[in-house]
Amino acid sequence: MPWTPPPRPSRRSVLAGAAGAAGIVLLTGCSDTPSPAVTAAISLDRRMREAAVRDSERLLERYDATGAAHPSLASRLAPLRASVAAHAAALSPAAGDRPSPASSAVPSAGTGAAAAPASSAAPVPPKPAEALTALADAERKLSESRTIDLAGAPGELARMLASVAACGAVHAYLLTSTPGAAS
């Protein structure tokens, strides 16, 4: 019996097979489970953001306590307080993210927890000038803490922390400068 070559596949069957193989490759690469490296980066970003928001909320409490103790400072504090509130909103994790189970139970190193401003439970000094100095100190400490946190923060969060830290340093200056004084 003479040898006959096997029949060649049609162009259509080759293209269909290639498309099927490509589809399988794409589907296996698009799983719902991110890689461990991506998960670690997301959870670090989320933990750092949550800590930054808590720090900003504590600072907002300080602004509120100072304004309540010294109503004459309310107009001076209002724009700075609004800025701190905007920082908290900008730093908050995306609404669609699921909460990290460890984020509230385990404090992470380098998230400003040690240098965070005292909560509103700290007494507001009785004199307005001293109250402004105490608030400026809280702003300065948080700004320094955020500057230190830059080293361990993922890219976009690091840029945000740098911006917020710079703003906090400006707030500290504005709180201790004499309003309306010529420079």
FIKOLZA-1660 file (N, C-alpha, C; in steps of 0.1 Angstrom, whole numbers, plus 5000, padded with zeros to 4 digits):
% residues 183
   i   px   py   pz ch aa at
   1 5008 4989 5000  A  M  N
   1 5000 5000 5000  A  M CA
   1 5009 5012 5000  A  M  C
   2 5007 5021 4991  A  P  N
   2 5015 5033 4990  A  P CA
   2 5012 5043 5001  A  P  C
   3 5022 5049 5005  A  W  N
   3 5021 5059 5016  A  W CA
   3 5014 5072 5010  A  W  C
   4 5004 5077 5018  A  T  N
   4 4997 5089 5014  A  T CA
   4 4998 5099 5026  A  T  C
   5 5001 5111 5023  A  P  N
   5 5003 5121 5034  A  P CA
   5 4989 5123 5040  A  P  C
   6 4989 5126 5053  A  P  N
   6 4977 5129 5060  A  P CA
   6 4970 5141 5055  A  P  C
   7 4957 5142 5056  A  P  N
   7 4950 5154 5050  A  P CA
   7 4954 5166 5059  A  P  C
   8 4956 5177 5052  A  R  N
   8 4960 5190 5058  A  R CA
   8 4947 5196 5064  A  R  C
   9 4949 5202 5076  A  P  N
   9 4937 5209 5082  A  P CA
   9 4934 5222 5073  A  P  C
  10 4922 5225 5073  A  S  N
  10 4917 5237 5066  A  S CA
  10 4922 5250 5073  A  S  C
  11 4923 5260 5066  A  R  N
  11 4927 5273 5072  A  R CA
  11 4917 5277 5083  A  R  C
  12 4904 5274 5081  A  R  N
  12 4894 5278 5090  A  R CA
  12 4896 5270 5103  A  R  C
  13 4899 5257 5103  A  S  N
  13 4901 5250 5115  A  S CA
  13 4914 5254 5123  A  S  C
  14 4924 5258 5115  A  V  N
  14 4936 5263 5122  A  V CA
  14 4933 5276 5129  A  V  C
  15 4926 5285 5122  A  L  N
  15 4923 5298 5129  A  L CA
  15 4913 5296 5141  A  L  C
  16 4904 5287 5140  A  A  N
  16 4895 5285 5151  A  A CA
  16 4903 5279 5163  A  A  C
  17 4912 5270 5160  A  G  N
  17 4920 5264 5171  A  G CA
  17 4929 5275 5178  A  G  C
  18 4935 5284 5170  A  A  N
  18 4943 5294 5175  A  A CA
  18 4935 5304 5183  A  A  C
  19 4923 5307 5179  A  A  N
  19 4915 5316 5186  A  A CA
  19 4911 5310 5199  A  A  C
  20 4908 5297 5199  A  G  N
  20 4904 5290 5212  A  G CA
  20 4915 5290 5221  A  G  C
  21 4928 5287 5217  A  A  N
  21 4939 5287 5225  A  A CA
  21 4942 5301 5231  A  A  C
  22 4941 5311 5223  A  A  N
  22 4943 5324 5228  A  A CA
  22 4932 5328 5239  A  A  C
  23 4920 5324 5237  A  G  N
  23 4909 5326 5246  A  G CA
  23 4912 5320 5260  A  G  C
  24 4917 5307 5259  A  I  N
  24 4921 5300 5272  A  I CA
  24 4932 5307 5279  A  I  C
  25 4942 5312 5271  A  V  N
  25 4953 5319 5278  A  V CA
  25 4948 5332 5284  A  V  C
  26 4940 5339 5277  A  L  N
  26 4935 5351 5283  A  L CA
  26 4926 5349 5295  A  L  C
  27 4918 5339 5295  A  L  N
  27 4909 5336 5306  A  L CA
  27 4917 5332 5319  A  L  C
  28 4928 5324 5317  A  T  N
  28 4935 5320 5328  A  T CA
  28 4944 5331 5334  A  T  C
  29 4947 5341 5326  A  G  N
  29 4954 5353 5330  A  G CA
  29 4946 5363 5337  A  G  C
  30 4933 5362 5336  A  C  N
  30 4923 5372 5342  A  C CA
  30 4915 5366 5353  A  C  C
  31 4922 5359 5362  A  S  N
  31 4915 5354 5373  A  S CA
  31 4911 5365 5383  A  S  C
  32 4901 5362 5392  A  D  N
  32 4897 5372 5402  A  D CA
  32 4907 5373 5413  A  D  C
  33 4916 5364 5415  A  T  N
  33 4925 5364 5426  A  T CA
  33 4938 5370 5422  A  T  C
  34 4942 5382 5428  A  P  N
  34 4954 5389 5424  A  P CA
  34 4966 5381 5430  A  P  C
  35 4977 5384 5424  A  S  N
  35 4990 5377 5429  A  S CA
  35 4993 5382 5443  A  S  C
  36 5001 5374 5451  A  P  N
  36 5004 5378 5464  A  P CA
  36 5011 5391 5465  A  P  C
  37 5019 5395 5455  A  A  N
  37 5026 5407 5455  A  A CA
  37 5016 5419 5454  A  A  C
  38 5007 5417 5445  A  V  N
  38 4997 5427 5443  A  V CA
  38 4988 5429 5455  A  V  C
  39 4984 5417 5462  A  T  N
  39 4976 5418 5474  A  T CA
  39 4984 5425 5485  A  T  C
  40 4997 5422 5486  A  A  N
  40 5005 5429 5497  A  A CA
  40 5005 5444 5494  A  A  C
  41 5007 5448 5482  A  A  N
  41 5008 5462 5479  A  A CA
  41 4995 5469 5481  A  A  C
  42 4984 5462 5478  A  I  N
  42 4971 5468 5480  A  I CA
  42 4968 5469 5495  A  I  C
  43 4971 5459 5503  A  S  N
  43 4968 5460 5517  A  S CA
  43 4977 5470 5524  A  S  C
  44 4990 5471 5520  A  L  N
  44 4998 5482 5525  A  L CA
  44 4993 5495 5522  A  L  C
  45 4989 5498 5510  A  D  N
  45 4983 5510 5506  A  D CA
  45 4971 5513 5514  A  D  C
  46 4962 5503 5516  A  R  N
  46 4950 5505 5523  A  R CA
  46 4952 5508 5538  A  R  C
  47 4962 5500 5544  A  R  N
  47 4965 5502 5558  A  R CA
  47 4970 5516 5560  A  R  C
  48 4979 5521 5551  A  M  N
  48 4985 5534 5553  A  M CA
  48 4975 5545 5551  A  M  C
  49 4966 5543 5541  A  R  N
  49 4955 5553 5539  A  R CA
  49 4946 5554 5551  A  R  C
  50 4942 5542 5557  A  E  N
  50 4933 5542 5568  A  E CA
  50 4940 5549 5580  A  E  C
  51 4953 5547 5582  A  A  N
  51 4960 5553 5593  A  A CA
  51 4960 5568 5591  A  A  C
  52 4963 5572 5578  A  A  N
  52 4964 5587 5575  A  A CA
  52 4950 5593 5577  A  A  C
  53 4939 5586 5574  A  V  N
  53 4926 5592 5576  A  V CA
  53 4923 5593 5591  A  V  C
  54 4927 5583 5599  A  R  N
  54 4925 5584 5613  A  R CA
  54 4933 5596 5619  A  R  C
  55 4945 5598 5614  A  D  N
  55 4953 5609 5619  A  D CA
  55 4947 5622 5615  A  D  C
  56 4941 5623 5603  A  S  N
  56 4935 5636 5599  A  S CA
  56 4922 5638 5607  A  S  C
  57 4915 5627 5610  A  E  N
  57 4903 5629 5618  A  E CA
  57 4906 5633 5633  A  E  C
  58 4917 5628 5638  A  R  N
  58 4921 5633 5651  A  R CA
  58 4925 5648 5651  A  R  C
  59 4931 5652 5640  A  L  N
  59 4935 5666 5638  A  L CA
  59 4922 5674 5637  A  L  C
  60 4912 5669 5630  A  L  N
  60 4899 5676 5629  A  L CA
  60 4893 5678 5642  A  L  C
  61 4894 5668 5651  A  E  N
  61 4889 5669 5664  A  E CA
  61 4896 5680 5672  A  E  C
  62 4909 5681 5670  A  R  N
  62 4917 5692 5677  A  R CA
  62 4912 5705 5672  A  R  C
  63 4909 5707 5659  A  Y  N
  63 4904 5719 5654  A  Y CA
  63 4891 5722 5660  A  Y  C
  64 4882 5712 5660  A  D  N
  64 4869 5715 5666  A  D CA
  64 4869 5718 5681  A  D  C
  65 4878 5712 5688  A  A  N
  65 4879 5715 5703  A  A CA
  65 4885 5729 5705  A  A  C
  66 4894 5732 5696  A  T  N
  66 4900 5746 5698  A  T CA
  66 4890 5757 5694  A  T  C
  67 4882 5754 5683  A  G  N
  67 4872 5764 5679  A  G CA
  67 4861 5765 5690  A  G  C
  68 4857 5754 5696  A  A  N
  68 4847 5754 5706  A  A CA
  68 4852 5761 5719  A  A  C
  69 4865 5759 5722  A  A  N
  69 4870 5766 5734  A  A CA
  69 4873 5781 5732  A  A  C
  70 4876 5784 5719  A  H  N
  70 4879 5798 5716  A  H CA
  70 4871 5803 5704  A  H  C
  71 4858 5806 5705  A  P  N
  71 4850 5810 5694  A  P CA
  71 4856 5822 5686  A  P  C
  72 4864 5830 5692  A  S  N
  72 4870 5841 5685  A  S CA
  72 4880 5837 5674  A  S  C
  73 4884 5824 5675  A  L  N
  73 4894 5819 5665  A  L CA
  73 4887 5812 5653  A  L  C
  74 4874 5810 5654  A  A  N
  74 4866 5802 5645  A  A CA
  74 4869 5806 5630  A  A  C
  75 4868 5819 5627  A  S  N
  75 4870 5824 5613  A  S CA
  75 4885 5821 5609  A  S  C
  76 4894 5822 5618  A  R  N
  76 4908 5819 5614  A  R CA
  76 4910 5804 5612  A  R  C
  77 4904 5796 5619  A  L  N
  77 4906 5781 5618  A  L CA
  77 4898 5775 5607  A  L  C
  78 4887 5781 5603  A  A  N
  78 4877 5775 5594  A  A CA
  78 4884 5770 5580  A  A  C
  79 4892 5779 5574  A  P  N
  79 4898 5774 5561  A  P CA
  79 4908 5763 5563  A  P  C
  80 4916 5763 5574  A  L  N
  80 4925 5753 5577  A  L CA
  80 4918 5740 5580  A  L  C
  81 4908 5741 5588  A  R  N
  81 4900 5729 5592  A  R CA
  81 4894 5723 5579  A  R  C
  82 4889 5731 5570  A  A  N
  82 4883 5726 5557  A  A CA
  82 4894 5719 5549  A  A  C
  83 4906 5724 5549  A  S  N
  83 4917 5718 5542  A  S CA
  83 4920 5704 5548  A  S  C
  84 4920 5703 5561  A  V  N
  84 4923 5690 5568  A  V CA
  84 4912 5680 5565  A  V  C
  85 4899 5685 5564  A  A  N
  85 4888 5676 5561  A  A CA
  85 4890 5671 5546  A  A  C
  86 4894 5680 5537  A  A  N
  86 4896 5676 5523  A  A CA
  86 4908 5666 5523  A  A  C
  87 4918 5667 5531  A  H  N
  87 4929 5657 5531  A  H CA
  87 4924 5644 5535  A  H  C
  88 4915 5643 5546  A  A  N
  88 4910 5631 5550  A  A CA
  88 4902 5624 5539  A  A  C
  89 4894 5632 5532  A  A  N
  89 4886 5626 5521  A  A CA
  89 4895 5621 5510  A  A  C
  90 4905 5629 5506  A  A  N
  90 4914 5625 5496  A  A CA
  90 4922 5612 5499  A  A  C
  91 4926 5611 5512  A  L  N
  91 4934 5599 5516  A  L CA
  91 4926 5587 5518  A  L  C
  92 4913 5588 5520  A  S  N
  92 4904 5576 5523  A  S CA
  92 4905 5566 5512  A  S  C
  93 4905 5553 5516  A  P  N
  93 4906 5542 5506  A  P CA
  93 4894 5543 5497  A  P  C
  94 4895 5537 5485  A  A  N
  94 4884 5538 5475  A  A CA
  94 4872 5531 5481  A  A  C
  95 4860 5536 5478  A  A  N
  95 4848 5531 5484  A  A CA
  95 4845 5516 5480  A  A  C
  96 4850 5512 5469  A  G  N
  96 4848 5498 5464  A  G CA
  96 4857 5488 5470  A  G  C
  97 4867 5492 5477  A  D  N
  97 4876 5482 5483  A  D CA
  97 4870 5476 5495  A  D  C
  98 4873 5463 5497  A  R  N
  98 4868 5456 5509  A  R CA
  98 4878 5460 5520  A  R  C
  99 4872 5461 5532  A  P  N
  99 4881 5464 5544  A  P CA
  99 4891 5453 5546  A  P  C
 100 4903 5457 5550  A  S  N
 100 4914 5447 5553  A  S CA
 100 4911 5442 5567  A  S  C
 101 4911 5429 5569  A  P  N
 101 4908 5423 5582  A  P CA
 101 4918 5428 5592  A  P  C
 102 4931 5429 5588  A  A  N
 102 4941 5433 5598  A  A CA
 102 4942 5448 5600  A  A  C
 103 4936 5456 5591  A  S  N
 103 4938 5470 5592  A  S CA
 103 4934 5477 5605  A  S  C
 104 4923 5472 5611  A  S  N
 104 4919 5478 5623  A  S CA
 104 4925 5472 5636  A  S  C
 105 4929 5459 5634  A  A  N
 105 4934 5452 5646  A  A CA
 105 4949 5453 5648  A  A  C
 106 4956 5454 5637  A  V  N
 106 4971 5454 5638  A  V CA
 106 4976 5468 5633  A  V  C
 107 4982 5476 5642  A  P  N
 107 4988 5488 5637  A  P CA
 107 5000 5485 5629  A  P  C
 108 5002 5491 5617  A  S  N
 108 5014 5489 5609  A  S CA
 108 5024 5499 5612  A  S  C
 109 5037 5495 5611  A  A  N
 109 5048 5504 5614  A  A CA
 109 5049 5514 5603  A  A  C
 110 5053 5526 5607  A  G  N
 110 5055 5537 5598  A  G CA
 110 5042 5543 5592  A  G  C
 111 5031 5543 5600  A  T  N
 111 5019 5549 5595  A  T CA
 111 5015 5561 5604  A  T  C
 112 5025 5567 5611  A  G  N
 112 5023 5579 5618  A  G CA
 112 5016 5577 5631  A  G  C
 113 5014 5565 5636  A  A  N
 113 5007 5562 5648  A  A CA
 113 5014 5568 5660  A  A  C
 114 5027 5567 5660  A  A  N
 114 5035 5571 5671  A  A CA
 114 5036 5587 5672  A  A  C
 115 5036 5593 5661  A  A  N
 115 5038 5608 5661  A  A CA
 115 5025 5615 5658  A  A  C
 116 5013 5608 5658  A  A  N
 116 5001 5614 5655  A  A CA
 116 4997 5624 5665  A  A  C
 117 4989 5634 5661  A  P  N
 117 4985 5644 5671  A  P CA
 117 4976 5638 5682  A  P  C
 118 4976 5644 5693  A  A  N
 118 4968 5639 5704  A  A CA
 118 4953 5640 5700  A  A  C
 119 4945 5632 5706  A  S  N
 119 4931 5633 5703  A  S CA
 119 4924 5645 5709  A  S  C
 120 4912 5647 5706  A  S  N
 120 4905 5659 5712  A  S CA
 120 4904 5659 5727  A  S  C
 121 4907 5647 5733  A  A  N
 121 4906 5646 5747  A  A CA
 121 4917 5654 5754  A  A  C
 122 4928 5658 5746  A  A  N
 122 4938 5666 5752  A  A CA
 122 4932 5680 5754  A  A  C
 123 4935 5686 5766  A  P  N
 123 4929 5699 5769  A  P CA
 123 4934 5710 5760  A  P  C
 124 4925 5719 5756  A  V  N
 124 4928 5730 5748  A  V CA
 124 4933 5741 5758  A  V  C
 125 4945 5747 5755  A  P  N
 125 4950 5757 5764  A  P CA
 125 4940 5768 5766  A  P  C
 126 4940 5775 5777  A  P  N
 126 4930 5785 5780  A  P CA
 126 4932 5798 5772  A  P  C
 127 4944 5801 5768  A  K  N
 127 4947 5814 5761  A  K CA
 127 4947 5811 5746  A  K  C
 128 4940 5819 5738  A  P  N
 128 4940 5817 5724  A  P CA
 128 4953 5815 5717  A  P  C
 129 4963 5823 5721  A  A  N
 129 4976 5822 5714  A  A CA
 129 4983 5808 5717  A  A  C
 130 4981 5803 5730  A  E  N
 130 4986 5790 5734  A  E CA
 130 4978 5779 5726  A  E  C
 131 4965 5781 5725  A  A  N
 131 4957 5771 5717  A  A CA
 131 4962 5770 5703  A  A  C
 132 4965 5782 5697  A  L  N
 132 4970 5781 5683  A  L CA
 132 4983 5774 5682  A  L  C
 133 4992 5777 5692  A  T  N
 133 5005 5770 5692  A  T CA
 133 5003 5755 5694  A  T  C
 134 4994 5751 5703  A  A  N
 134 4992 5737 5704  A  A CA
 134 4987 5730 5692  A  A  C
 135 4978 5737 5685  A  L  N
 135 4973 5732 5672  A  L CA
 135 4984 5732 5661  A  L  C
 136 4992 5742 5661  A  A  N
 136 5003 5742 5652  A  A CA
 136 5013 5731 5655  A  A  C
 137 5015 5728 5667  A  D  N
 137 5024 5716 5671  A  D CA
 137 5018 5703 5666  A  D  C
 138 5005 5702 5667  A  A  N
 138 4998 5690 5662  A  A CA
 138 5000 5689 5647  A  A  C
 139 4998 5700 5640  A  E  N
 139 5000 5700 5626  A  E CA
 139 5014 5696 5622  A  E  C
 140 5024 5702 5629  A  R  N
 140 5038 5700 5626  A  R CA
 140 5042 5685 5629  A  R  C
 141 5037 5679 5640  A  K  N
 141 5040 5665 5643  A  K CA
 141 5034 5656 5632  A  K  C
 142 5022 5659 5628  A  L  N
 142 5016 5650 5618  A  L CA
 142 5023 5652 5604  A  L  C
 143 5027 5664 5601  A  S  N
 143 5034 5667 5589  A  S CA
 143 5048 5659 5589  A  S  C
 144 5055 5659 5600  A  E  N
 144 5067 5652 5601  A  E CA
 144 5065 5637 5600  A  E  C
 145 5055 5632 5606  A  S  N
 145 5051 5618 5606  A  S CA
 145 5048 5614 5591  A  S  C
 146 5041 5622 5584  A  R  N
 146 5037 5618 5571  A  R CA
 146 5050 5619 5562  A  R  C
 147 5059 5628 5564  A  T  N
 147 5071 5629 5557  A  T CA
 147 5079 5616 5559  A  T  C
 148 5080 5611 5571  A  I  N
 148 5087 5598 5574  A  I CA
 148 5080 5587 5567  A  I  C
 149 5067 5587 5566  A  D  N
 149 5059 5576 5560  A  D CA
 149 5061 5575 5545  A  D  C
 150 5066 5585 5539  A  L  N
 150 5068 5585 5524  A  L CA
 150 5077 5574 5520  A  L  C
 151 5087 5571 5528  A  A  N
 151 5097 5560 5524  A  A CA
 151 5091 5547 5522  A  A  C
 152 5080 5543 5529  A  G  N
 152 5074 5530 5528  A  G CA
 152 5061 5530 5520  A  G  C
 153 5057 5542 5515  A  A  N
 153 5044 5543 5508  A  A CA
 153 5045 5539 5493  A  A  C
 154 5035 5532 5488  A  P  N
 154 5034 5530 5474  A  P CA
 154 5033 5544 5466  A  P  C
 155 5037 5544 5454  A  G  N
 155 5039 5556 5445  A  G CA
 155 5028 5567 5447  A  G  C
 156 5016 5564 5443  A  E  N
 156 5005 5574 5443  A  E CA
 156 5003 5579 5457  A  E  C
 157 5003 5570 5467  A  L  N
 157 5000 5574 5481  A  L CA
 157 5012 5582 5486  A  L  C
 158 5024 5579 5482  A  A  N
 158 5036 5587 5486  A  A CA
 158 5035 5602 5481  A  A  C
 159 5030 5603 5469  A  R  N
 159 5028 5617 5463  A  R CA
 159 5017 5624 5471  A  R  C
 160 5007 5617 5475  A  M  N
 160 4996 5623 5482  A  M CA
 160 5001 5627 5496  A  M  C
 161 5008 5618 5503  A  L  N
 161 5013 5621 5516  A  L CA
 161 5023 5633 5516  A  L  C
 162 5031 5634 5505  A  A  N
 162 5040 5645 5504  A  A CA
 162 5033 5658 5503  A  A  C
 163 5022 5658 5495  A  S  N
 163 5014 5670 5494  A  S CA
 163 5007 5674 5507  A  S  C
 164 5002 5664 5513  A  V  N
 164 4994 5667 5526  A  V CA
 164 5004 5671 5537  A  V  C
 165 5016 5665 5537  A  A  N
 165 5026 5669 5547  A  A CA
 165 5030 5684 5545  A  A  C
 166 5032 5687 5532  A  A  N
 166 5036 5701 5529  A  A CA
 166 5025 5711 5533  A  A  C
 167 5013 5707 5531  A  C  N
 167 5002 5716 5535  A  C CA
 167 5001 5717 5550  A  C  C
 168 5004 5706 5557  A  G  N
 168 5004 5706 5572  A  G CA
 168 5015 5716 5577  A  G  C
 169 5026 5716 5570  A  A  N
 169 5037 5725 5575  A  A CA
 169 5033 5739 5573  A  A  C
 170 5026 5742 5562  A  V  N
 170 5021 5755 5559  A  V CA
 170 5010 5759 5570  A  V  C
 171 5002 5750 5573  A  H  N
 171 4992 5752 5584  A  H CA
 171 4999 5756 5597  A  H  C
 172 5009 5749 5600  A  A  N
 172 5017 5751 5613  A  A CA
 172 5022 5766 5613  A  A  C
 173 5027 5770 5601  A  Y  N
 173 5033 5783 5600  A  Y CA
 173 5021 5794 5601  A  Y  C
 174 5010 5791 5594  A  L  N
 174 4999 5801 5595  A  L CA
 174 4993 5802 5609  A  L  C
 175 4993 5791 5616  A  L  N
 175 4987 5791 5629  A  L CA
 175 4996 5799 5639  A  L  C
 176 5008 5800 5637  A  T  N
 176 5017 5807 5646  A  T CA
 176 5021 5821 5641  A  T  C
 177 5017 5824 5629  A  S  N
 177 5021 5838 5624  A  S CA
 177 5010 5847 5628  A  S  C
 178 5013 5860 5628  A  T  N
 178 5004 5870 5632  A  T CA
 178 4996 5874 5620  A  T  C
 179 4983 5872 5620  A  P  N
 179 4975 5876 5609  A  P CA
 179 4975 5891 5606  A  P  C
 180 4976 5895 5594  A  G  N
 180 4975 5909 5590  A  G CA
 180 4988 5916 5592  A  G  C
 181 4998 5909 5597  A  A  N
 181 5011 5916 5600  A  A CA
 181 5019 5917 5586  A  A  C
 182 5026 5928 5584  A  A  N
 182 5033 5930 5572  A  A CA
 182 5046 5922 5573  A  A  C
 183 5050 5916 5562  A  S  N
 183 5062 5908 5563  A  S CA
 183 5074 5915 5558  A  S  C
% end
